[in-house]
Amino acid sequence: MVNTRKKDILSIIESAVSAVDTQKAIKEIIHLHRSALTIEKNKYDLDLYKNIYVIGGGKASCPMASAIEDVLGDRLSGGVVVTKYGHKQKNLSKIEIIEAGHPIPDENGIKGVNKILALLKDIKRGDLIFILLSGGASSLLPAPAGNISINDKKIITDLLLKSGATIDETNAVRKHLSRLKGGQLASLLYPAESICLILSDVIGDRLDVIASGLTVPDASTFRDAVDVLKRYSIWNNIPRPVMNHLLKGLKGEIAETPKSANPAFKRVKNIIIGNNKSAAAEAEKKAKELGYNTMVLSTFIEGEAKEVGKVFGAIVKEIAESERPLKRKACIIAGGETTVTVKGKGKGGRAQEFALSASMMINGLKDVAIVAVGTDGTDGPTDAAGAISDGTTISRALEMGIDAREYLENSDSYHFFKKLGDLIITGPTNTNVNDLYMAFVF
C-alpha cells in the first residue's frame, strides 16, 4: 500500500480514538469549585458526604481513575479499580489499581472484587461512591455466585466467546452466575449514593448490557440464560456447578436479578461519557479534512465478522466500479461489534477476521483498502488492534505460499496478517468504544 494512503488511514484511526480519550472526557464533564461538584447538569455538595470512594473495572478504568483522582484529590477516602493486564499506567495515591484477566476472568479478578467489597463493607447513607465502568468490566470483575468457582467461570466464558453468542446473550448468562452483575452492585451499595461514569462499548449504549449492567435493573431471567446456552449448543458442556445454579434459578430457589421496582436504582446516577458514535463522527471529520468524500454507514454493525466483511467488500466494489454511494476518493465509516464463531485452533479477533474475509471480496481491485480496528487497541486475545487489507492482499499471500481461505477456516487471521505485515499495532489506547470499520476507494 502507498505510504501516504496508509498514513491517512492511521491518522483517521488516531483521531477517532483520541476523541474518546477517557481522561479528557471525564475532565470535560466534571468540575469542582471548592465543595461544589458539577457533573453535566448534576450538582453535588461534597461537604455533605462523610466518605467518597471510587470503584470500577474495565480496560479504560485506570485512566478514568486517574482523572477522578486529579479532580477530587484528598477528598477521596479510597478506591479500587480492576483493569486488564498491561493497561495499568501508573500507581495512584488514593485508588488502588489491580490488573486481571480478560477476556477470560482469573484469580486476580476475584482478588480485585474482594478488595472492592472489603472497601465498601461499612458504607451507609451519607457516603458517595464513584463507579467507573468501561469495556471488559464483565470479565475483570468476576464474583461467582453460589458454589460456582473461578475455574467454572473460565470454562463458561470460553464456551460463550467461541460460540458466536452476541454480547447481550453472553451477558444474560453472566448476570445469572454473578453476585454483582445485573443490577446487584446497585443493591449492594444501597442506601449510599452512587455516580456511575460509563464508557460505552455496547451498540446503542444499552446500560443493561454495558459491563453486564452492574448498576441498572435487569430484564433478563434465569430462563433467558438457559435458553442462550441451549441455543448455541453448549448447555451440555457447561460445568456441573453452573448447570445446578441455573436450574435452581429456574425453580425459584435463587432470587432473580433486581428489577426496576428495586429502590436501589433511585440512588444511582448513570452517565455515558463516550461511545462509538463519537469515535465515528471524529473519524469522518478527519477523513473530510484529508479530502475524502465520506459517509457514516452505521454505528450499529453486528453479526458474524466474516459475513460483515463480505458486505464491506461488496460496498468497495460498488464504489470502485460505479462510484456509488460515494465518488472517489471515498471513505465509508462504520462502528459496532461483530462476533466470531471460532471453528479452528488459530489466533485472531473479530476485526482481523473481518479484514481477512473482506480481502477475498476486493482481491485484484486497484486503489482500495478495508480496515477494522478495536478502539481499545486489542482485538481478541492478540496484541493487535486490527488489520488492513487491500486489493493485493490475496496475491501477496499466494506469493508467500499462504492460503487466505485456509487461515480463515482455522480462525487464524492474526498469523495471516502478521506474515503480510498488515496488522495494526497501537498498544492500549486508554479507551474502549467498540470497533471501527472503514472502507477506502482512493
N, C-alpha and C positions, 0 to 999 in steps of 0.2 A: 504494500500500500504506500502511495506517495506520502512522504513525511508531513507535508502541510495538511493533508486530509486527516491523518492520524492526530496531528496536533489540534485540529479543530474539534475532533471527537473528544479527546481528553480534556480540552478546555471547557466544553459544554458539560461534561460529567462533573468536573471540578466546581463549576458554577452552581450546578444543581445541588450538589452535596453541601456546599458552603451555605446555601440558602436555608438549610435546615440544621445548621450547627446548633447543638443544644445549649451551649453556654450563651451564645448570642441570643437565642430565642428566649431563654429564661430572663436574662438581664433586660430584654426589651419590654417584658410584661410585668416584671416585679420591681417595685420601687419602695425604698424605705427612707422615711424622713423622721428622725428621732424615733418615736414609738409607733408611728403611723405607717403601716404596711399596705400598699396598694397592689393588687394583682388583677390586671384588667380593670373591671369596674367594681371589684370586690375590695372592701376596706376592712382592716383589722387593726385593733389597738393592742400591740404586743405586751403592753404593761398589764393587760388583763389576764394573761396566761401565766400559770405557775411554771410549767415546763414546755419546751419546744423541742421536739425530736424529729429526726429525718430517717426514713427507712425507704427501701426500694430495691429494685433489681432491673437488670436489662443490660444489653450491650452498650448502651449510652448512659448508664446510670452514674458512672464515675464523673464525666464532665458535668452532668446535671447536679451532682452533689457538690462539686467544686464551685459551681455558680451560686448555689444556695448558700454555701458557707461564706462566699465572698460578700453576699448581700447581708446575711444575718449575723455573721461573726460570733461574738461572745454571747449573743442572745440564745444560741443553741445549747441545749442541755446534753446533746449527744446524738449519735446516729450510726446506722449500719446499712450499707447497700452492697448488693452482690452483683458482680459483673463477670463477663466471660474471661477465661484465661487469655492473657496478653493484652487486655483492654484497660488495665489499671495504669493511669498516667502518673500518679504521684500519691504520696501519703497526705492525708488531710488532718488538720488539727482536732476537729470535733467529730468527724464522721469516719468510721472505720470502713475501709474498702476490702471486700473479700472476693477473690476470684474463684470461679467454679466451672463445672462442665456445661457445655452447650454444643449441639442440641440435645445430647444425652445427659440427663442430670446425674450428679455424682455426690459423693460423701461431703465434699466441700460445700455444695449447695445446702445440704442438711445442716452443716455447721453454721452457715450464714443465717438460715431461717431460725435456728435455735438461739443465735445471738440476738436476732431481732425480737424474738419472743421474750427473751430474758430482759431486754431493754424496756419492753412495754408491759411487763407483768404487773406493775403497780399504777398504770395510767388511770386517770379518772377525769370527770368533768372539770374543766378548767385547764386542761392540757391541750396543746396544739400539735398535731402530727402532720409533717410533710411526707407524702408518699410520692416517690419518683419512679415512674414506670416507662420502660421502652421495650422494643422488640427483644425477645429472648427471655423475658422475665418468667414465662411459664416453665421453662426448663431450669432456670437459675434459682428459682425459689420453690424447691420441692418440699412438700410437707405431707408425706404419705399418711393416709387415713387408716384407721383400724389396725389390722395385722399386716398391712402391705409394707414390704421392705424397700429400700432404695434399689436393690437389685431387681425386684419386681418392676419398679418404675422404669428402670433402664430397659428392661425387656419390652414392656408395653409401649414405651416411647419409640424404640427402634422399629417395632412392628408397625406402628402408626405412620412413622415417617416414610417407610418403604412401601406403604400400601396404596398411596395415591389419595388418601383422605384429605379433604380441604382443612384449612386452619379452623374453621367453625366446627367441623366434625371432630377433629382432633381435640379441640378444647372442651367439647361436650363430654368427652371421656375423661380428660384431665380433671375437670371440675368435680367429678364424682369419685375421684380417687384421692382427693386432697382435703386438708384441714383449713386451707386458706382461699383457694380459688372459688370462683362462682359466688362472689359476694361475702364469703366467710371471713375475709380480713376485715371488712367493714363492721361485721358483727363483733369481732374480737376487739376492735378499737372503741366501740361504743361504751360509755357516752362521751368520750373525748371528741374534740372537733378535728376534722381532717381536711387537708387540701391535697388533692392528688393531681400532680402535673404529669401529663401523658404525651409521649412522643409516639404517634400512631404508626404502626406497621401493619395495619389491617385495612383492607379495601372497604371504603365507606366510613372509616373511623368508628366502627361499632364498639362502644365501650364495654359491652358484654363479651367481646371476643379478644380485645387487646389484653395481653398478659393474663388471659383466661378470666377476665372480669373480676379482679380481686375486690373492687370497691363498688360494684353495681349489682342490682338484682339479676338473678339468673333464671331465664325462662326455660332452660333445658332441664331434662329429668334423667333419672336412672334408666328409664325406658329408652330415651334417646341415645344414651351412652352404649347400651347393649346393642341397639339397632345398628349403630355405626360399626361396631366390632363384627357383627354378623354380615353387614353389607359388604365389607371388604374381606370377608372370609378369613378373619384372624381370631374369631371367638374361641375356637378350639385350640389355639396355640398360646393363649394368654396364661400367665402363672395362676395356679390354683387360688392363692390368697386374693388376687384381683377378681377372679370369677366369683368367689364366695362373697366378697364385699358387694359387688354389683347385684348379685342375686338377693342378698339381704335388703338392699335398697329397693329392689322391685317388690319385695314382700312388705315394705313399710317398716322394717325392723331398724332401719337407719334413716334419720331425718333427711329430707330433701335439702338442697341448697336454698339459701334465703331468697324469698320472692319480694316483689315491690312493696308489699304492705309492711315489711320489717322497718321499725323506726330508726335503725342504724343508718339507713341511707340518707336520712334527712340531716345527718351530721357530717356528711362528706360532700365536698365541692370538687367536681371533676373538671379539669381544664386541659384541652388539647393545645399543645404548644408548637406542634409541627406535624406535617403529614405529606403524603405523596403528591398531592395536588400542588403544594408549594414548590416542591422539587421540580415537578414537570413544568410549572409556569416559569421558573427560573431557567430551566434548560431551553425552553422556547425563546425566552428573551435573549439569551446568549447566542443562540443559533441565528436569530434575526440580526443581531449585531455583526455576525460573521458573514452576512449576506445570503442566508438561506431562506427559501420560501418554506414556511413552517405550518404544522398542524399538530395540535394535541389530539390524538385519536381517541384516547380514553384513559382514565386512571382507575378503571375497574376490570383490568385484564386478569383473567384466571383461566384454569383449565390445564390440561397436560402440556408441559413445556414444549415437547417436540411437535405437538399439533399447533400450538400458537405460533411456534417458529415457522411452520409452513405457511400460515396465514400472512405473516410479515414478509416472507419470501414472495408470496403472490402480489402483495402490495408494491414491493420494489419492482417486480416485473411490469406491473401496470404503469408505474411512473416512467420506467426506463423505455417502454415501448410506445406509450400513448400520452405521457405527461398528465396523467390523471391519478389521484385528485389534485396533484400539485405539479407545477412546472419545475424543471431543473433550474438552479440547484436546489434540491428538496431535502427537507429533514422532517420525518414523521416521528413524533414522540408519544410514548405511552407509559403507563405505570400500572402496577398491580403486583400480584403474586401468583405465579403458576405452581403446579405441583409436578412431581416426578414419581412415577411408579417404577421402583428400582427392580430390574429384571436380571441384571448382570452382577458381576463382582468387581466392577471398576470403581473409579472415583470421579466425583463431579458434583455439580449443583444445578439448580433449575435454570440459572442464567446461562451457564455453559452448555447445557443440553439444548436450550432454546437456540443458541447461536449455531450449534452443530447441526441441528435439524434445518435451520434456515439456510445454511451454507449449501445444502443439496438443491434447494429451490433456486438459488441465484447462481449456480455453477455456470461459468462461461460468460456471464454478463460483465460488461465493462463499466467502470466508474460507479460501482455500487458498494455499499457496506451495510451490515446489520450488527448492532451492538446490544448486549444485555449485561446489566451490572446490578449487583446488590448494593444498595446505598450504604450499608454498614461496612463494606469492604471485605466481607467474607461470604462467599457463595457456597452454601452447603458445608461439608467438612473439608474445605480446602483453604489455601492461603490466597486464593484469587478472588477478586470482586466479580469477575465475569470474563467475557471474551469478545473478540471482534472477528467476524467472518466477512469475506468479500467474494467476488466472482472468481478469484483464483485459488480460494481455499482448497477445494477438492482436487484441482490439478496439482497444486504444490504438495498435497498429501500423497497423491499417487506417485509422484516422482520420488518420494521418500519410502515408498512401499507401504503406505498406510491406507487402509480401507475405512473410510468415514462411517459407512453403514455398520461395519463390524464393531467399531468403537461405540456407536450409538446404541446398538443392541446390547452391548456389555455394560451400559451405563458408565462409560469411561471417557466422558467429554474432557475432563481435566487433562489427562495424559495426551489426548489428541491435540488440544490447543497448546499444551506445553511444548510438544515436539515441533510445532509450527512457529512457536514464539509469539502467539497471538492471545495469550492470557492478559488480562488487565489486573495489575497488582497495585493496590493502593495502601494496604495495611488498614488498621482500624481507623474509621473516619469520625468517630465521636457522635455518630447519628445512626438512625435506622428507620427508614420510612418506606419499606417495601423495595421493589425493584424498578429499574428504569429500562425501557426498551426503545431503541432508536433505529430508524431505517434511513439511509442516506443514498441519494442519487446525485452524483456530482456533475 
